[in-house]
Amino acid sequence: MMCAFLSGKKDQDTYVKSFGHSSDAKIIYTRHQVFQSQSSQVKVKNLLPGYNSVAFAGLLRGNAHILNMALRDNLNFYYIDHAYFNPGYKYPNWMRVTKNGFVQNTILPNVDAERLKLFDIKFKEYNFNKKQNIVVFPPSDTVARVFNKTNWEAETIKKIKEYTDRPIVVRRKSGPVMDNLMITAKNTEKYHYDESLDNVLNNAYCVVAFNSAVALTALERGIPVICERYCAAYPLTHSFSELEKLKEKERTQLFASLSWGQFTMEEITNKKTFKFINSITQWKGSMK
């Protein structure tokens, strides 16, 4: 049996409720499960007896602790977050749902490309050999802390310099900086750039990302990627040692597969969708 957790963000909670009802889950507020003790530490209540799986959306507002609970207690978990294509909370409200993982980081077997036609994907020819810049997309503050990757940017730039002297452009993501308990946002990191993201990608030889969705945008535009397993572009990643010998990789199969890893609000209320999610393996690699 499942517990579905609401974090207090209306649009996400609506989706989680719909998913929870389709799987006969008990609906619980995250703040009722995760709380601050008098010793300024986070306490997480034991899951209700008989419940062996959880569903939640995003890592903010205490949900990082729901993820840690699932990993600690070997619970099945369903992670909900922004869709790979057409993300947002407007109709039809596409969201990705990943069982026991952060994203769908593997290509699903036996899925066709028909579903991909629902999205306006237009692959451009690979043209990276005419470009110079390596564009680096570090994880947000929250993601870096949850997955213990706070030194990722520095370590990644060091690796890049071992294999090439190409110019490196870093694009950090604006977003909330959580308190030490990862429950409440204490301020917001805001990064302003003179050059638009579109122009940055126009001059990109390669995109290097931890988990950024821009890696998929790069592939669509014919730019090779190097990324971590927390990124949906992972099946087409290169290694750092290949930086000066990047290859053109076929993209349709990956994008078609990802189209089967996100669902509309209407779809997520259908028990057949829950059954489908449980029939596939979306995540490969460790989450711990």
N, C-alpha and C positions, 0 to 999 in steps of 0.2 A: 504494500500500500504506500501511497505517496503523500507527502506534504508539499503544498505549493506556497511559496513565500511572497508576500506583497511588501515592497520596500517603501511605498508612499509616493512613488512617481505615477501619476494617474494613468498615462498612456501605457506604460509598461505593465502596470497592475491589471489593466483591463485585459491585456493579452495573456498574462499569467493566469488570471481567473478562467479565461476561456480554455486555455490548455489544461488547467487543473480540473475543470468540469468534465472535459472529454476523457480524462483518465481517472475519474472518481476520486480526486485528491481531496485531502482536508486543507482548507485555506487558512493560512496563519500569517500574521504580520511579523516581519523580520524583527522589529523592535521588541516583540514579545518573546523572541527566542534568544536574541543577542542583547546584552546589556552591560553597563559599566559597573563593576563592583566598587566597594568602598576603598579598595587598594589601588584604584585607577587601572585596573586590568579588565580585559573583556572576558565575560563569562557567557558560555553558550549552553543552554539547557539541553538535556538529553532528549533525543527525538522520542516522540510518543511510542509506547510499546506497540509492536506489530507493524510499524512503518519502516520501510527499508529503502526508500528513494525520496529525492527532493527535486523541486523545480524552482528556479529563480531567474530573475532578469538582471544582468549587469553585475558589477562588483561594488557599486557604491551603496551608501546608506546601510552598511552592515552586511551586505550580501557576500563580501569577501570571506566573512567568518562562516557563512553557510557552506561555501565552497570548501573551506578548510575542514569543516565538520564532516562533509561527505568524503573527502580524501582520507581523513583520519579514521573514520569508522567504516571505510570500504562500502559506502552507500552508492547506489546508482544515482546519478544526477543528470538533470536536463537543463542545460545552460541556454538562456535566451538572450539575444542581443541584436544589434543592428544587422539588417540583411546585407548580403553580398551585392545585390543589385536592387535598385530602386528603394533604398532604405528610407525610413521615416515613418511617422505615425499617422499619415493621411491614408484614406481609403486607397487600396485594399489592405494597407497596414502589413507590409512584408516584414517579417522578422526571421532570423535564423534560429534554429533549435538544434543543439548538438548534444547527443547523449554521451556522457562521460568524457567530455572534452571541451576545449575552448572555442574551436572552430572546426569545420570539416576540412581536415588537412590531408585527405587522401582522395583518390579518384574512385568513385563508386563503380562497381562492375554492373553490367547489364542495365544501364539506364540510357535512354535515347536522348536526342538533342531537341525533340519537339518542344519540351517545356522551356528551353532557352529562348524560343521565339516570343515568349511573353515579355522579354526584356529587349531594350534597344541596344544590343551589343553590336558594335561595328569594328571588327578587327582591322587595324592598319598594318601595312607591310612593315616588317622589321627594317629599321633604318639606323640602328644604334652606332654602326661603324663610322658614321659621319659626325658623331657627337663626341664630347670630351668628359663632361661632368659625371661624377658619381654622387648621387643624391641619397642621403641617409635620413631615415625616418625613425627616430628613437621611440620607445614606448612612452606612454603618458606616465605621469608620476604615480598614479594608482596602479596601473598594470606593472610598472617596474617594481614597485614595492610588494605587490601580491606574489609575483613570480621570482622575487629575489634577483632582479636584474638592474639594480640601481647604477651599476658601473657599465652597463651595456654600451652606451655611446662611446665612451673613451676606449673600451676594449675593442669595439668594432672598428673605429678609426685606426687604431694601431694595427689591426689585422689587414685592413685595406692597404696601408702604407708598406706592408711587407711585400706586396705583390704588384703595386703600381704607384706611379707618381702623378696620376691624373688629379685634377682639381676635385676637392670634396666639398659638397654643399650640404649643410645640415638644416633640416626643417623640423623643428620641435613642434609638438602639438599643444595648443592651449587647452586648459581644462582645470578642474578642481584639484586642489591639494588637500588631502584628507588629514585629519588629526592623527596623532600617534596610535589611536585605537582603530583607525580606519572606519569610523562611523559617521563623523560629521565633517563637512567641508569647512576648513578654516580660512581659506582664501583661494584665489584663482590665478593660475599662471597664464599670462597673456603674452603671446609672441606676435610681433608685427614685422612684416617683411615688405620691402619695397617692390620685390618682384612677385608676380602672381604665380600660383602653383602651376598654372597652365604653361607659362613661359619657362618655368624651371624644368618641367617635363619635356618641353620642346628641345632643350639642350642636354638632356640626360642620356648618357651612355649606358648607365646601369642604375637601378634603384635597389637600395639595401634597406631592409625593414625588419623590425622585430615582429610586429603584428599588423601594421598599418594596412587599411583597405586600399591605399594608394598603390600597393603592389599589384592589385588586380587591374587598376586603371593603367598602370605602366605596361602590363602584358597586353592589354587591349590595344595600346598605342604602339606596340612593337618594341618595347624596351625590356631587356632581360632583367631578372630579379635575383637577388640573394636574400633569403629570408629564413626566419626561424620556424619551428614546427607550430608556433602559435599564430601563423599567418595562413590564410586560405590559399595563397599562391605557392605554398610549400612543395607540392608535387612537381613544380617546374623550376625549383631553385637551382642555382649554380653554387659551386663552392668558391671560397675566396681565391683558391689557387687557380681558378679558371678565369680570373678577372680580365686577363689579356687575350683570352681565347673563348669568348662567349659564343654560344650557339643559338640558332633559331630553333625554338621548340614549338611543337604543335599545341595549340591552345584550346581548340573547340571542345575536346573531351573533358578538360578540367572545368571549363565554364558550364558545360552541360551538366556535369556532375553537381556543381555548386547550386545550380538551379533547383535541384532536388533536395537541397538542404535548407531551404527557406520556404515559409508558408504564410499565406494570407490569414487574416483573422477568421474568415469563413472556413478555411481549410483546417485551422488548428482546433476548431470546435468539433471536428469530425473524428470519431473514434478510429476510423481507417487511417488517419494521419498518424495517430499515436502508435498504431500497430506497425505502420511503415517505418517510423523512426526506430522502433525496437527491432526491426528486421535487418537493419544495415549497420555497418561499422564505419563511423565517420571520423574517428580520431585514432591516430597511431602515435606511439611514443608515450613517455611518462608525463603525468601531470604533477608529480611530486618533486 
